């Protein structure tokens, strides 16, 4: 009995079976957010894409701003042993050396957690990931595990999620793993796959937000920006000829299809035509698009060749 009382006194929240007043200790809150910078997000996605079909991992640098905010400003990869379904770090000394080198370059942030990829099978924590996260939480109870899926992530939508472990002693006592003071922690709808693999039983999800400063915004604006000199570049005449031939052949096929469609529409009402053409490709629109593409490419090629002849 005494051992159980000591255990419950040591729990977050300071419970006691004797009914005495206990001091409050800080508990994780569902209003907590993880702010990920655009630079860190790009580096994580690029690292994950490079490692497909294997899992990759790395460390997240940042700071714990307050009890409700974790800011991740940068990430770096780690030496690892990975398969298509699991990944583990293999060089514990590398982290210390890397942090020392980053501090010399003016990057003095601390480790706020770790990230790894799940190429193609969603965001959740496996048993290996739970063991890795438990070792991080032993060093810092607020450390987080971020999971990114580089295959399911497409333009405009990043498949990413952030987790922290649930203390099994709290579950045995029937306590909530974190204080419920806000609806922020419940904004992201959990996937069925994550629920199957222990979400809200062994670990819980933390909402991720994205932030960028002025320099990062300029970097992203210039990422796919074309220079004015790109319009002066010309194709080789062989490539240009083969493209023209392909477009002309396609235009010939579309012209025949358009002619057949006009002949088939004779003697039919407007409603019958609409029903018949539902779900079918409109050859007229494609024909107009191909004509515009053919004319613009030939005009650009001719103007570029004339400029090159005069200038060079």
N, C-alpha and C positions, 0 to 999 in steps of 0.2 A: 504493500500500500504506500509506504514512504517513497519507494522508487517511482511509482506512478505519479505521486504528487510532485516529485522533483521534475519528472518529465513534463508534466503539464505546466509547471511554472516556467520552464525553459522554452515553452512554445511561444511563437509570435502572438502578441496580444496579452501575454502575461497572465494566463488562466491560473486559478488556484482552487483547489477543492475545499479549502477551509472557509471560503466565502470572504476572506480578508481582502483589503484593498491592494491591488497589484498595479505596478507601473505600466503605462502603455508603451509599447514598442512599435516602431514604424512597420506598417504592413504594405505590401504592394497594392496599388490602387488600379481600378479598371479605367481610370482617366489617363493612364500613362500612355505616352506616344513615343515612337521612335522616328526622329527626323533624319532622313537619308539624303545626302547631297547628290546632285546630278553627276558629279565626278565619280563618287563612290558607286553609284548605280551603273554607270557606263562601264567602269572597270570590272564590276562583278559580272555583268552580262557578257562582256568580251572574254573574260576568263572562263566563264561557263561554256560559251560557244566553242572556244578553242579546245576544251576538254571533251566534247561530245565524241563517243557515247559514254565516256567515263565520268564519274563524279570528281569534282574538284573542291578545294576548300581554301580558306584564307582567314585573316584576322581583320576586324573592324576597329578603326581608330576614331576617337571622338572624346566626348566628355558627358558626364552625368550632370546636366544643367541644374535640375532640381528633382524633387520626388516624383514629378509627373513627366519629365522630359529627358530623353536620351538623344544626343546629337551625334550622328556618324558623319564624319567629314571625309574620310579616306579609307581605303582598304589595301591590303597587300597579300599576295599568295604565299603559301607555305610549302615546304617539302612534304610530300604526302604519298601515301600508298592507297590508291583508289581502284575500285572496280566499277561495273555498271550499276551496282546497287548499294555500295558503301564506300566510305573514305575515312582515313585516319591519318593524323599527323605522325611523322616518323623522326623529326629532329626537334626536340624540346629546346635546344640551345639556340636555334635559329631565331626564335621570337625575341629573345633578349638582345642578340646582336643586331637584328633589324631595327628594334626600337632605339638602340644607341645610335645607329647610323641615321635614322630619321630625325633624332633630336639634334644631331649635328647640322642637318640641313634646315632647321627651324620648324620641324614638325614635332611639337612636343606633346601631342595628345596621348591619352592613355588607351588601353585596350578596353572596349566596351562590349565585346562579344566576338563571335565568329560567324562566318557564312559558308555555305556549301551549296552545291547544285544538285538538283534532281532532274536529270535530262529526260523529259517526256512523261514523268509519272507524278506530277503535282507536288504540292508543298505539304510536308508532314515530317515527323521525326521517327526514324527507325530505332531499334534497340541500340545499335552502335552510336547513333546520333545522341540518344538520351544519355549514354555513358560519357560521351565527349562533353555534352552540355553540363553534366553533373560535376565534371572536373573543373570547368570554367566557373561554375557557381560556387565551388569550394573556395576559389580565389576571390570572387566578388559575387555576392548574392544577387546583384542586379544585372549580371551579364546576360546577354540575349543570344539566341541562335536564329540566324536569318537563312531562309531557304529560298532559292530562286530556280525557276524552271526555264532554261534558255531555249528549249525547243517550242514549248507552248507560248512563250512570249513573242508577240508580234508587234508591229508598229502601232503605237498608241495604247498598248495594253501590255503591262509587265506582270507575269504570274510570279508573285513574291509574297512571302509571309514571314512573320517573326514570332518566336516562341520562347517561353520560359517554363521550367519544370514546376510541377505541383509537389509540395512536400507531402509524402505519403502519410506522415503522422497526422497532418491536418485532415486528410480524407478519412482516416480511422476515427477521428473525434467528431466528424461531421461538420467541420468548419469550412467556410469558404476560403479558397486559396488567396483571394485578394479582396479588398474592400470594394463594395459596390456603391460608388457615389456619383456615377455618371453613366451615360449611355454610350460614351465614346468607345469603350472596350467591346461593345456588341454591334458596332457598325458593319464590320466585315462578316458576311455570311460564311460559315464554315462549310467546306466541301465534304461530301459523303465519304470520300477516300480518307480524309484527315480524321473524321470521326471514327472510322473503322480502326485506324492505326493509333488510337489513344488520345485524340484531342479532347480536352476537358476532363480527362481521367488521369493522364500522366503529365500533361503539359497544357498550357493555355496560350491563346494567341494574343498578340499585342498589335494595335493599329499602327500602320506605317504611313508617314507623311513625307512629302518631298519638298525640299527647299533649295533655292539657288541664289547666289549673290550676283552682283553686276558682272563680275569677270566670268563666272560660269555661264551667265545668260549670253554674253558676247561669244563665248566659245561655242555654245550650242547653235547660235544664229549663224556662225561661220562654218558649221560642220559640213553642210551640203551646199554651201553657197558657190555658185558658178562665177568664174571670172569673165570679164568682157572679152578676153582673148579666146575663150572657148568657141565663140561664134565664128571666128576666123579660121578655125581648123577644118581641114577638108579630108575626105576619105580618099583612099586609093581608088583609081578609076575602075579597077577590076571589082572591088567590093561594091562600089556605087552602081556599076552595071548589073551585078547579080541581084542587088536589092531592087533595082528598077524592074528587072525581069520578073521577080517574084510578085511584086505589087501589081504589075500589069496582068499577069496570069490570074491573080486573085480577082482583079477587077473584071476580067472576062467571065470568070465563073459566076460572080455576083450579078453581072449584067444578064446572063442567061437565066439565073434564078428569078431575078426581078421581072423579066419578060414572061416567064412561065406563071408567075404569081398574078400578073395583070390579066393574062388569058384565062386563068382559073377563076378570077373574080367576076367575069362577065355573066350576067343573068342572075346574080345573087343579091340579096338584100344586105343592108349595112350590118344588121345584127348577125346574120349568118357569116359574114366576112370576119367580124370581130371574134366570134366563137371559134372559127376555123384557124385564125392566126394566133390565138392565145398560146403563149409559151414557145413560139417559133422565132427564129432569127429574122430580123428585118433586113433584107439585102439592100434596100435603098439607103438606110443610114450607114451601113458599112461601106457602101459604094462611095457615098459622099466623103466619109472619113479617109478612105484610101486615096481619093482624088486630091484632097487637101494635103495629105502626107507626101504624095508623089510630087506635087507642085512645090511645096516648101523645101523639100530635100534637094530638088534640082536647082531651085533658085539660089539656095545657100551654097551649093556646090559650084555653080557658075560664078557667083559673086566672089567667093573665096578664091577660086582659081584666077579670076581677073586681078584681084588685089595682090595675090602672090606674084603674078606675072609683072605687075607694075612696080611693086616694092622691091622684089628680089631680082 
